Amino acid sequence: MKGKEYPQEAFELTKVGEMAIDDSSWYGYFALCLINLSKKKYEKALADADKLITLAPESADSYALMAVIFNCVGRPGEAIEMVEKAMQLNPSIPAWYLSTLATAYAISGRPTEAVAKYKRVFDRNPSHGDKFNAHLSLAILYVELGQEEDARTEAEEILKLVPNFSVEVWGQRNPNKDQAQIEQGVATLRKAGLN
């Protein structure tokens, strides 16, 4: 559907998996990208991210969002390229860019580099979500590296941020395409002391 819609109509469309946006709306495509990713519609999310880059090739966030999607579909090499492009365009480097880069390193089998990038997230005025994601990812990495005490410390930080955190719900909501990777993350978080 093209053109502008009334806010209530747009809200109703997003509830059924569609969204009315103007073809030139960068914000609309950004939101649509996130919606499609959350619904695990990876090809649509990638196409929407391509449209973002076409609409605003100077927008660092477009490249960073493409990197997030590449991570979710198991293409960390391309994710690294995209987030590095985003960092060139926005040298202030928001926390979520570092988190996205760290995730790409983790998926690429570079856990030490991933840990270093996740630790830098806390120096970037991170949002609540950025902090949560960094602590959660660090807990997983520390278990994988055999650093159980550090993993438990990260688990405690997670529970401070989200007292009712559920590993099972995290696994269900994880937008990663690789179900085996999600299941491994669930098992790893349990080893870190989370339920």
PyMOL commands that set and color helices and strands:
alter all, ss='L'
color gray80, all
select helices_A, chain A and resi 7-15+26-38+42-55+60-72+76-89+95-107+111-121+128-144+148-161+167-173+179-191
alter helices_A, ss='H'
color red, helices_A
deselect
rebuild
show_as cartoon
